[in-house]
Amino acid sequence: MLQVYNTLNKTKEEFRPLDGNNVRMYVCGPTVYDYPHIGNARSFAVFDTIRRYLEYSGYRVYYATNFTDVDDKMIDRANEEGISIQELASKFIAEYMRIAEQLNLKPATINPRATEHIDDIIEMVDLIVKNGKGYEVEGEIVGVMGIQHVEDVTLIRHAYVLTANQKQGIGKKLLLELRRQTDRPILIGTWADAAWAIRFYERHNFKRVPNTEKGRLLEKYWSIPRRQVETSVVLAERTWFNLSTESQ
């Protein structure tokens, strides 16, 4: 019996497909602005192994891996090489396919490209804005913030502001909108090396949780492996520390 770990309720559960004996897997693929590296290869091999095990167990697997074939990095790289974004994408998609064959990966059922689903992306972004998780300027999405309510807190899972729109107060406005949406304490987990992100949150009434408390919070709310605790930090609103003191 295959079991999977549910990070939401922190328990192992029996794997049960939503559609009988059919399994649909979506695996995030590469942004094709450069050659695949060892980290890409690891991800490819891990999910290929999971797919093979599912098929060995008798499931029919529909396996989708996308290609992100347009973004700022691709535009910069294409300009450097003096070719079009489409030519750049085709070049590195071919490299991905070559390396996938060398690694003996099974071909995906489908390899959708981001440029083939722009209308779908626009529709999804509109939904993000309507739900108060994005910030729009003159009809253009310039910032998004992903949150998750876990037990008694709200986690900021990710936040991003387009480079051209940074230093315009958009991050602050996203935080203000988030505070209007939740009355729970807000926690942020990020890499210790992300100094710019840490400085941003510290300017907006957050401060680092002591190392003596950090590990417990990371394991409780993020369920991250112990090996990642040392390279991560947790920041909390200053009111969190008052609540923590009161509960002791």
Phi, psi and omega in degrees: 000127179277131176242146177235151181269120179271109184289344180286313180254003174059041176224157173276137182230150175295134180286122179226113179298152178286338187231076175057239182263009183262134179240130176249121180245129170246123180240123182299123182266187186277155164273118196269065176249356182203176180290144175300143180246181186297327177295320175300314183299321179300312180298316180303313185292321181298311184285332173296322179295318178298316179300314181297322179295318179298317179293321176299326181280000175102004179277152171265118188252125171259112192245116182246129173229124186270165167241121172276104188250022171201124171189180184300320180297322180291321179298315180297315183293319179297320178295321179298320184270353179069033178232171179281161178298323180297318179295320179297315180299314181298321180300311186275338171295320177298322178294319177301313181298321180296314181290323178300321178292320178295327179277359181062037176280142176288138178300143176293154174297323181210143176237078181293146175257145180303321183293344179275354186227033181300318179299320178295320180295317179299318179297319179293320179295320177302320179294322178300316180294316181299329180272006176076019181256006180220163180235132188242138175231118179051045176081003181243133176286120182245352179200145178224155177218123179261129181234162178214129176272117181234116180053248187255012182227168172245127180259137167271109184280323176199155177212138183211135174236131180306141184308315183294344183249010178285161182063030177239012177082011183289319178301319178297319180293324177296319178296319179297320178295319179298317181297332177285339186268345184220145174252011178273158172299143181255129178240149179230129173247132180209170178289144179297334180281349182279066186300322182296320180291319180298316179298320180300310183292325178294331176287345185241044168076021173250154172214161184291140173281138180304149180302331180294338181254337186304311184301317181298317182292318180298320180286324183286313188260332181253342181055039181275154178298151181301329183294341181266353183298317185294332183263010182239161173227157174238132175243147180222154173298152185298333177295335179301319184292327175294318180293321180297320180294320181294328184279349182276000000 
